[in-house]
C-alpha cells in the first residue's frame, strides 16, 4: 500500500482526543470551527464503524447461506444419483 499506514481504533481515538485538547488551547474565535469539524469527524468515524460492522454481518450471512446451499446441492445430487440407480435397476429388470 505504499506509504499508507492504517490506524487502529485505539490510535484513532487517542489522536482525535489529542487534537480536541489542542483545539481547546486556541483562541475562542478559531476554536469553534475546529471543534465542530472534530466532532463531525468523530461522528463520521462512528457511522463508518457501524457501516463496516453491518457489512461484516451481511458477509457472514452470505457465507452461511452459501454453505447451506452447497449442503443442499450435494444432498440433491446424492438423491438424484440414487433415483437414477433405482431407475436403471428397474429398466434392467424389465
N, C-alpha and C positions, 0 to 999 in steps of 0.2 A: 504494500500500500504506500510505497514511497515514504515520505517523512511524516505521514499522518499517524498520530498516536491516539488511540481511543482512550477515553477517560471512564473509569468505573464510577458507579453511583456514589460511593463514599467520597471519592476525589471531587466529583462534580459538586456535591453538596458543600464540601469544605471550601472549595474555590468560590462558589457563589456566596457563601456566608462571609468569606474574606472580602469579596467585592462589596457586599452590602455594608460591612463595617467600614470599609474605606470610603464609600459614598457618604456615610454618616458624618465623616470628618470634613466634608466640603461645605462651603457657604450655602445657606438655605436656597438661594435662587438657582444655584447649579445642581443642588441635591435632588430637588423634586422630580425633575425629568428622569434623572438616572435611577431614582428609587422606583419610579413607575416601570421603567424598562427592565430593571432587575426583577421586579415582581412578575412582569409579563413573561420573562424568561423562565422563572420558577414554575409558573402555571403551564407554559408550553411544554416544559420538561415533564411535568406531571401527566399532561394529556398524552404525550408521546409514550411514556411508560405504560399508561393504560392501553393505548393502541397496540403496542408491542405485546403486551400480556394477552389481549384479546386475539391477536393474530396467532400467538403461540397456542392458545386454546383451540382455535379453529384448525390449525395444522394438526394438533393432536387428535382432534375429532376425525379429520380426513384420514389420518393414518389408521386409526382404529376401524373406520368404515371400510377402508381398503382391505384390512386383514380379514374382516368378516366376509367381504365379497369374495376374496380369494378362497377362504374356507368353504363358502357356499359353492363356488365354481368347482373346486376339487370334489366336493360331495356329489354335485350334479354329474361330473364326469364319471365318477365311480358308478353311480346309479345307471348312467347311460350305458357303460360297458357291461354291467350285469344284465340289463334288459336286452342288449344286443346278443349277449351269450345265450340268454334264455330263448330268444327268437331263433338264433342259429341252431340250438339244440332241438327246438320244435320242428324246424324246417328239415333237419337231417333225419328226424324220426318219421316224418311223413312220407 
